[in-house]
């Protein structure tokens, strides 16, 4: 039972009982409306959290969190960025949109490196080669279809 459904049921029962219960016991009804939904939803919440924690035990440090599975997520690329890009440097995206959830996750994982919209010394290229993106790299590392480029 969802928390919202449990709350609705508890509220309906409390509302019906409020006509028959003396005034001094109505505070108990209010407490019941607040406690019952939490008591009913907590065991399921704990089971889901345990399941997610167990499933994430063997996961890579650079894999996306359990509820999110972005098609562009590339744990090898993230590990490469952390390995090659100094912590004080910025990283730009060639032909990328910084408003997507995947890029926010990328920025979180590579922190303290900054993800910027202007050209930077380090560039990430998705789904094309650095030459196709118009870059002339000093160094480039391929991670499947994605590239990390040092200019």
N, C-alpha and C positions, 0 to 999 in steps of 0.2 A: 504494500500500500504506500502510495506516495505521501510525502509530508503534507502537501496541499490537501489531498483527500482526507487524511486523518484530521487535519485542522478543521476542515469543513464539517466532518462528522461530529467532532468534539464540540464545535460551536453550536451545531444544531441541537445536540443532546442537552448542552448547557442552557440554550435558549428555552427549550421545552421544559426542562426541570426548574428553571427560574420562576415559573408561575406557581409551582407547588412547594418550593423549598423556602423556609423562613429566611428573612433578610440576613441574619447573622451567618448563615451557611452559604450564602451566595459567593462569598470570597473563596470558598473551597471550589466552587464551580469554575471560577475564574482561573484558579491555580490548575485545575484539571485541564482546562482548555489550553493552557500554556505547556503543561507537562506531557500530556498524552501523545501529541504528535511527535514530540522529540523521542519519547520512550519507544514509540512504534517504529520510527525511522532509523534509530541508532544502530540496531543490529545489522541491517542491510548495508548501511554506510560503512561500518567496520569491515564487513565481508568484502565489499568492493575495494576498499583501501588495502586490505591484506592481499587480495588477488593482484592488484596493480603493483604493489611492492614486490611480491614474489616474481611477477613477470619481468620486472625491471632489474632484478638482481644480476642477470648475466648480460645485460645490455651494455653496449659501448658507451663510454663517457660522452661521445659526440652524437649519439642517436637522439632523435626527437622524443619529447615526452610522450607517455602512453596515449593520451587522448588525441594527439595530433600525428598525422602521417602525411607530410607534404611530399609530393612527387619529386620536388627538386632537392629534398634533403639528401645530402651526401656526406656521411660521417667522415670519409677519408679526406674530403676537401676541408672540412672544419678542423680536423687534426692537422692538416698541412698548413692551414693559416696560423694556427697556434704555434706550430713548430717553426715556421719560416719568418713570419711577420713580427718584428719587435713590438713589445707591448705599448710603446709610446706612439707608434705610427697609425696612420689612417688607411682605410681600405675603401676603394670605390667599386661600384658595380657597373660593368659595361652592359648597356641596354637593359637595365634592371629597374624595377619599380620598388622604391623603398617603403611602400605602404602595405606590402603583403605580410601576412602572418609569418611566413617562412623567413623573410628577411629580418623581421623583428627577433625571431628565434636565433638567426645567424648572429645578429648584433649582440644578443645576450651571451651566446657561447664564446664568441671571440673577444669579449671584453677583457681588458680595458682598451683594446684597439677600437677606434671609432669607425663606424660605417658612415661614409659621407656621400653626398650627391655630386660633388665636384671631382674632377680628375685628381687622383692621388698617386703616390709613388708605387702603391700596391693596388692591383685591380683584379677583381673576380670576373671571369667570363663564363657565362652559362650557355651550354648547347651549341657552341661554335668555337673555332680556333681563335687564338689571339690575332692572327693575320686577317681573318674574316671580320673581326671586331675593329680592325684598323689600328691595332697596337703593334709597336715595335719593341719587344721585350728584351731586357738585358738577361733575364732568367725567366723560365716558365716551367711550371709543374702541371702535368695532366692528372686529373682525378676522374676517371671514366670519361664523361662528355664535358666536364667542367675543367676550367684552368685557373690557376693562381699565377698572376703575372707580376714580375718586378720590372718597373720601367727604368 
